[in-house]
Amino acid sequence: MRFKQVLLVFVLMAVATGNSAAQNISFKAGAAKLLYDQRYYHAIFGEGVAPVIPTFGVNVGWRDYSDSPYAVICNHPEYGLAFQIDGLADAVAIDGPGLGNLYCLYGYFDRAFVQTDRFRLGYFAGFGLANCFSKRYDPVTNPKNLLISTMINSRIKFGIQTQYQFTKRYYAGIGFYFNHTSNGAVNFPNRGYNAYELTLSLGMRDKAEIAKPVPAVKDDGFKPKFQFDVQASAGVMSNEDYFDYREKSGLGGDNMYFPKYSFDADVLYKYCRTHATGIGLDLFVTPFCDEISKYLYMYRLIDNPEATKEEFEPVAVGISIVHEMCYRNLSVTAGLGRYLYDNDGLGRKKKLYQMVNIKYHFPELGDTYAGIVLKAHKFMAAESIQLCIGKRF
């Protein structure tokens, strides 16, 4: 990484360290292995090559030491803000500018499911933004960078990690994570950045104390129950078929933007305070399906003058298995769905879809909520990202 980028990290670390309100500060350094994709990696890095890149970051967090049932059940988890640099510019391209570094800022949640006086083993989940300031896709100067075409992208990170507290203030750890970055099909090209990351970390606490194991909660007043969610989502998508047609015609990549909607009804059984599982009925509306059909047909005509035009329909329906994890008023819902009917042109020859929904609830407003929904195929190819509002009954 360039000197000024490393200097930026140290400045941010110094600012974070000087924040006396933070309980935990940890510094991480590691390496990430990009997942190889034969559709485009060979054009950037060479045949069969998926680079390893350096990563460096800082986490500023707070442990929930309260006696809240959520805090006790979750072993007093840590939540906070993280800043990370992914050194994509260090992945040398065979020609052309290659890729630019990603500067990521995201919120995270760190929960231990095994904990002793000094040792913690748990999972880490984060969601936020990844910014790419240079070497993005450009139809003239950088046409091979099909991964990232926008400055601002979404960032998802999750994995497992261990910590060993070797003094009353300092601890070290190892983490293994999966990173995903894309713009959620708002703009093409959008192959996205997917990688596995291994890191070493060194952290310090603001108090000289060693966390003690938390006893199990015998009765926190929770009663199992069914819950019902009704939700509407909306976002903006670009037409990938229009982009592909322009590229293949030699006109240069371009984007056309259209609205995209979703409607969901879920019934879940909340069997403990922090988890619920159930099923959902999902309705997806793609108003620009005629545009998809038009440019897919024009794309095929370039190589096949006898190509026929497919007709698509705006509504797709699916059913999904849904699991929700919640902490206080924040919840994350993950769903694996199967299309019952799908002919909108977006998920051609795909039977399964995945959705991640991050929501913040407002109990004082009748348990309404607002959040972000990411829908994907093949567990990595984002179809859309939308804002949602909903109500829980």
N, C-alpha and C positions, 0 to 999 in steps of 0.2 A: 504494500500500500504506500501511497505517496506520503512524504513527510508531513504535509499540511493536514492530511486526513488523520494521521496518528496524533498530531498535536491537538486536533479538535477533540479526539477521544480523551486525552489527558486533561484538557480544560474542563470537559464535562464531568470527568471523574473528580476533579478538584472541587467543582461546584457541588457535586453530590455529597462528597465527603464532608464538606463544610456545613451541610444541612443537619443541624443537631436534632431535628425532629424525626429523622429517619432512624429506625431501629437496627436495620441490617443493610450492609453495603457489601456487594460481592463483585469481583472482577473476573471475567471469563475470557479464556483464549483457547482456540481450537481450530479444527479443520472440518470442512463440509465437502462431501462427495456428491456431485451433481448426478441425478438420475439420468442415464443415457436415453435419448429419444432418437431413433434412427430417422425420423422425419426431417430433422434439421441440424442435429449436432455435427454430423460429418461435414456440413458446409461451413461451420464456424471453426471447429477444432480439429477436424480430420476424422477419417473413418474409424468407428469403434472407440472413440475417445470421449470420456466423461471426466472433466477436470476435477481436481481437488483444490479447494480455495481456502485461504485463511479467514478466520472469523475472530472478532474481538468485541467485547461488550462490558457493560456495567449495569447491575441491578440495584435499585434503591427500594427497599421494602419495609413493611411493617408487619409484625406478628400480632394476631388477634388474641390477646391474653385475657379477654373478658370471660365471664362465666355464662355467656350466651350458649344455649343448647347447640347452635351451629358450630361455635368455636370448640366446644368440648368434644363433640362427635368427630370433628375433622382434625383433632390433635393440634388445635391452635395454629391454623395455617398462616402462611405469609402471603401478602398481596402487595403489589407495588407497580413501579414503572421500570422499564428496561430500555436501554439504548444499545444497539449493536451495529457493527459494520460487517457486511459480507464482501470479501475482497474479490468480486467477480472480475475486476480489471486485471487481476493477477493471473487469470486464465488466458494464456496466450492464444490468440486466434491465428489461423494459418494465413489469412490475409484480411485486410480491412480493419476497421477500428476495434471490432470485438464487442465486449460488454463493459458497462460501467458499474462501479461499486453500488451496493445498496446500503442506505442508511435507514435503519429501522427503529421506530419508537412505538412501543406497545405496552399495554397493561398485562399483568400476569397474575396467576394464582398458583401457589406452591403448597401442596398438601403432602404430609408424611403419612403413609399407612403402616410403616414400621418405625418405632422410635424407642430409643433407650436414653440413658443419661447423656451419651455423647454421639450416638449414631442415629442418622435419619435416612430412610429410604422412602421415596415417594414420587409423585408425578408432578409435572410442570406443564402449564397451559398458558398460552399468550395469544392476544389478538390486538392488531393495531395497523400501523401504516409502514410502508417501505417506500423510500424516496430514491429515485434514480436521477441524478443531476446531469449525467453525461452518457454518451455512446448509446443512446436509445435507438430504436429502429428509425431509419430514414430511408425513403425509397431511392434516394440518390447517393447519399454519403455512407449509409450503413444498412443496406438492404438485407443482409444476412442475419441480423439480430431479430429473429422472430420471437424471442422470449419476452422482451419488454419494450413497449411502445409508448408508455406514459410516464410522466414524472412521479405521480402519486399512485400507489398500488396498495392492495390489502396484504396483510401479513398474518399468517397463522403458524403457530409454533407449539408443538407438544412433545413430551417425552418423559423419560424417567431419569432420576438423578439421586446421588447419595451425598451425604455430608458427614464429615467426622470432625467433631469439635475437639481440637488438640490442646486448647487452653480455655480459660473461662470467657475469653473474648473472640478468639480466632478459630476459624474452621476452614477446611479444605474439602473439595468435592470433585466428583466426576459426573458428567451428564451425557446422555445420548438422546438426540432429538430428531424430529422430522420438521423441516421448514417448507412452507409453501408461500409463494408470492405471485400474485396476478392482479389484473384490474377487473376481474369478474366479467369479462366479455363486454365491457363498456367501450373498449377500443381495440381494434386489431392492427397488427398481429398480437396474439395473446397466448402463446404456448405456455408461458409461465415458468417459474423457477422452482424446482423441487429438488430437495437435497437431504441427505442424512448427515447429521453433525455430531462430532465427538468433542467434548470440551473438558478442560481442567479449570477449576475455580478456586479462588481464595477470598474468604469473606471475614467480616468483623461485625460485632454487635456493639451497640452503644452502652450496654450494661454488662457488667461482669457477672453473668449468671449462666448456668447450664440448665437447659430445659429439662424438666422432669416428665416422666411418662404420665399420661392423663388417664385416670380410672374411667372405666366404662360407665355410661349413664344408665341408671336403672329405670328411672321414670321421669321423662322431661315433659310429660303432658301431651305428647303427640298421639294422635289416633289415626290409624290407616283409613284411607278414604279414596273415592274416585274424584278425579278432577277433569273438567271439560274446558278446552281452549278453542276459541274461534278467532281466526286471524286473517287479515288482508295485507298483501305486500305489493309494492310497486317499485320499479326501477327503470333504468335506461339501458338499452342494449344496442350494439352495432350489428350490422348484417355481415357475417363472415363470408357468405357466398358472394356478396358484392365486392368485398375486399379481394377474395381469391380471383374473381373474374378480372378485376382491374390489373392484378399482378400478372396473370397469365397472358393478358392482352398487351402487356408492355406499357400500360398507362401509368403504372406506379400505384402503390397501395393507397387506398382512400377509405373513408368511413361514412356510413349513413346511420343515423341514430333514430331509434324507435322506442316506444314504451313497452314494458313487459309487466304482466300482473300474475299474482298467485293468490289463491284462497285455500285455507286449510282449516279442517275441523279435527281435533284430536281428543281421544278419550284415554286417560292414563290412570293407572292405579298407583297411588302414592303410598308405598309400603314402609317408608321411613322418612324422616324429616328432610333428608337431602337427596333422595332418589325416587323416581317414578318411571314406570314403563307402561306402554300401551300401543295403540294403533292410531293411524291418522288417515284421513281421506284428503287427497291433494288435487286441486284443480289449477291447471296452468293455462294462461291465456297469452297467445302470441299474435297480436293484431297484424304484424307485418309478414305473415306467412306467404302472402301472394308475392311479396318482394323476394323472399327466399326462393320461391319456385322460379321466378323470372330470371334471376341471376345465376342460379344453378343450371338452368337450361342454356343460358348464353355461354356459360363456362364450358359445358359439355360440347357445344357446337364447335368450339375452336378445334377440337380433335376429331369430332364425329359429326359430319353434316346431317346424318340420319338420326341424331339423338332426339328422343321424345321428351316432352315436358311433363313433369310430375305435378300433381295438384295436392296442395297441403291444406289442412284445416286449422283454425286458430286455437281450438280447445284440446287439451290433453288431460287425462285423468289417471291418477295413480293411487295406490294404497301403500302405506309404509309402516314399518316397525319403528317405534319412537322410544328413545330413552332420554330422560331429563335429569340433570344434576343441578342442584340449586344451593346457593349460600346467601342467606338473608334475602334481599330483594333481587339478587342477580341469579339468572338461570341460563344454562346452556343445554340446548336440545339437539340431539343427533338422530337423524332418521335415515334408514335404508329402505328405499321404495322400489316397487315394480309397477311399470305402466300397465294399466288396464286397457287404455286406448291412447295411442300416440301417433299423430300424423301431422305434427306442426312444422316439421322440417329441421328442427334443432337437434333432436336426439336420434337421428337416422340410424337404424340398425342397433339401437341401444335399448335393452329391456329394463335395466336397473338405473336408478338415480340415487344420489346422496344429498342430504341437506344438513347444514349446521345453522342453528338459530341462536343468537345471543340476545337475551332480553333483559330489560330492567322493569320490574313491577312497581306499580303505585297502589299499595293497599288502600290508601286513603281515598282513592278515586275508583272505588269498586273493583279493585284488583285488575285494572287495565294495565297494559304494558306496551312498551315500544322497543324496537331493536333492529337488528340486521340479520338478513338471511342470505346464506351462500348456498347455491345449488350447483352440483357437479356431476360428472359422469366419470367412470373408471377410477374413482377415488382421487383424481388429481386434475381433471380437465374441467375448469369452471365453466358453467353455462351462463349464470347470471348472479348478480349481487343486488339485493333489494332492501329497502327500508320497510319495516312492518309495524302495524299497530294491531292490538288484539285485546281480548277480554277473557278472563278466567271465571268459570262458574263452579 
